Amino acid sequence: MAMEDFVREITSEWKDLSKSERIKRTKKLCNSPNTREFIQKRFPEFYAEAFPRAKTWEGGSSESTQPHTLYAKPL
């Protein structure tokens, strides 16, 4: 089976799964570095779904890393 056919087949099967099942399977497959890289390259939509990137704001940093104004020390 050609790689393109394999990717198409897996993609069509996985799209029929529930989101939680896709995430579970993707994370399970990404246990090894080689497989993780393969999933990241060949199935970017499933990888992004299982490992979402932190949202950034104007400063380019994650909001969760910014000190809360209530707890921030004055300059």
C-alpha positions as CSV (number, residue, x, y, z in Angstrom):
1,M,0.0,0.0,0.0
2,A,1.3,3.4,-0.9
3,M,1.9,6.0,1.8
4,E,-0.7,8.3,0.4
5,D,-3.3,5.6,0.3
6,F,-2.4,4.6,3.9
7,V,-2.8,8.2,5.1
8,R,-6.1,8.6,3.3
9,E,-7.5,5.4,4.7
10,I,-6.5,6.3,8.3
11,T,-7.8,9.8,7.9
12,S,-11.2,8.6,6.7
13,E,-11.5,6.0,9.5
14,W,-10.4,8.4,12.3
15,K,-12.8,11.2,11.1
16,D,-15.6,8.8,12.0
17,L,-14.4,8.4,15.5
18,S,-15.5,10.7,18.4
19,K,-13.1,13.6,19.2
20,S,-12.2,12.1,22.5
21,E,-11.4,8.7,20.9
22,R,-9.2,10.4,18.2
23,I,-7.3,12.3,20.9
24,K,-6.8,9.1,22.9
25,R,-5.5,7.1,20.0
26,T,-3.3,9.9,18.8
27,K,-1.7,10.4,22.2
28,K,-1.2,6.6,22.5
29,L,0.6,6.5,19.2
30,C,2.8,9.4,20.0
31,N,4.5,7.6,22.9
32,S,7.7,7.0,20.8
33,P,9.6,9.9,19.3
34,N,9.6,8.3,15.8
35,T,5.9,7.7,15.8
36,R,5.2,11.2,17.2
37,E,7.2,12.7,14.3
38,F,5.3,10.6,11.8
39,I,1.9,11.5,13.2
40,Q,2.9,15.2,13.3
41,K,4.0,15.2,9.6
42,R,1.3,12.9,8.1
43,F,-1.7,13.7,10.3
44,P,-1.2,17.3,11.4
45,E,-4.9,17.9,12.1
46,F,-5.1,14.9,14.5
47,Y,-1.8,15.9,16.1
48,A,-3.0,19.5,16.6
49,E,-6.3,18.2,18.1
50,A,-4.4,16.0,20.6
51,F,-1.7,18.5,21.5
52,P,-3.2,22.0,21.1
53,R,-0.7,24.9,21.2
54,A,-1.1,27.5,23.9
55,K,-2.9,30.6,22.7
56,T,-0.8,33.7,22.6
57,W,-1.7,37.4,23.0
58,E,-0.1,40.5,21.5
59,G,3.1,40.2,23.5
60,G,3.7,36.8,22.0
61,S,3.6,35.0,25.4
62,S,1.0,32.6,26.8
63,E,-1.5,34.4,29.0
64,S,-0.9,31.7,31.6
65,T,2.7,32.7,32.0
66,Q,1.9,36.4,32.7
67,P,1.5,37.4,36.3
68,H,-2.0,38.2,37.4
69,T,-2.5,41.9,38.0
70,L,-3.8,41.1,41.5
71,Y,-0.5,39.4,42.4
72,A,1.9,41.4,40.3
73,K,4.4,43.5,42.2
74,P,4.5,47.2,41.3
75,L,7.4,48.4,39.3
